[in-house]
Amino acid sequence: MTKAKKKPARRPAPKAPQFPAPSLAPQILEQAAQGWLQSSRPSTPAQRPSHPVSDHRLAEALTETLQQLRGEITELRSRLDRLENR
């Protein structure tokens, strides 16, 4: 019986880094990143638009809904009381 020749062991190819090493100095990269961030921001800060009319309508609608719920809760309590007293 002849022995099978052993195949030479192959080493996996070295993996290339996901991100190539920067050729610029870290300070230059940092300055470029900061400049890019500043240019991408809006020039004026976003302010919440004031809508007192819609806020007032919302408050009225919520007040009305709460009053209806309180009325229904009161009615349910009285019905429970009547049922318990039977």
C-alpha positions as CSV (number, residue, x, y, z in Angstrom):
1,M,0.0,0.0,0.0
2,T,1.4,3.4,-0.9
3,K,1.1,6.3,1.3
4,A,-0.8,9.3,-0.1
5,K,1.3,12.4,-0.4
6,K,0.5,15.0,2.1
7,K,-0.6,18.3,0.6
8,P,1.4,21.3,1.9
9,A,-0.7,23.1,4.5
10,R,-2.0,26.4,3.1
11,R,-2.2,29.4,5.3
12,P,-5.3,31.5,4.8
13,A,-4.5,34.7,3.0
14,P,-4.1,37.6,5.3
15,K,-7.3,39.7,5.5
16,A,-7.2,43.2,4.4
17,P,-8.2,45.8,7.0
18,Q,-11.8,46.9,6.7
19,F,-10.7,50.6,6.7
20,P,-7.4,51.5,5.2
21,A,-5.0,53.3,7.5
22,P,-5.4,57.0,7.1
23,S,-2.5,58.7,5.4
24,L,-3.2,62.1,6.9
25,A,-2.3,63.1,10.4
26,P,-5.0,62.6,13.1
27,Q,-5.2,66.4,13.7
28,I,-6.0,67.1,10.1
29,L,-8.6,64.3,10.0
30,E,-10.2,65.7,13.2
31,Q,-10.3,69.2,11.8
32,A,-11.9,68.0,8.6
33,A,-14.5,66.0,10.5
34,Q,-15.3,69.0,12.7
35,G,-15.7,71.2,9.6
36,W,-17.9,68.7,8.0
37,L,-20.1,68.5,11.1
38,Q,-20.4,72.2,11.4
39,S,-21.3,72.6,7.7
40,S,-24.0,69.9,8.0
41,R,-25.8,71.6,10.9
42,P,-28.6,74.0,10.3
43,S,-27.4,77.6,10.7
44,T,-30.2,78.5,13.2
45,P,-31.3,76.2,15.9
46,A,-34.7,74.7,15.4
47,Q,-37.3,76.2,17.6
48,R,-40.6,74.7,18.5
49,P,-43.3,76.7,16.7
50,S,-45.8,78.1,19.1
51,H,-49.4,77.2,18.3
52,P,-51.4,78.6,21.2
53,V,-54.6,78.2,19.2
54,S,-54.1,74.5,18.6
55,D,-52.9,74.0,22.1
56,H,-56.0,75.7,23.4
57,R,-58.2,73.4,21.2
58,L,-56.4,70.4,22.5
59,A,-56.8,71.4,26.1
60,E,-60.5,72.0,25.5
61,A,-60.9,68.6,23.9
62,L,-59.1,66.9,26.7
63,T,-61.1,68.7,29.3
64,E,-64.3,67.7,27.6
65,T,-63.2,64.1,27.4
66,L,-62.2,64.0,31.1
67,Q,-65.6,65.4,32.1
68,Q,-67.3,62.7,30.0
69,L,-65.2,60.0,31.6
70,R,-65.8,61.3,35.1
71,G,-69.6,61.3,34.4
72,E,-69.4,57.7,33.1
73,I,-67.4,56.6,36.2
74,T,-69.9,58.2,38.5
75,E,-72.7,56.5,36.7
76,L,-71.0,53.1,36.9
77,R,-70.3,53.6,40.6
78,S,-74.0,54.3,41.3
79,R,-75.0,51.3,39.3
80,L,-72.6,49.1,41.3
81,D,-73.9,50.5,44.5
82,R,-77.5,49.6,43.5
83,L,-76.4,46.1,42.5
84,E,-74.6,45.6,45.8
85,N,-77.6,46.8,47.8
86,R,-80.0,44.2,46.2
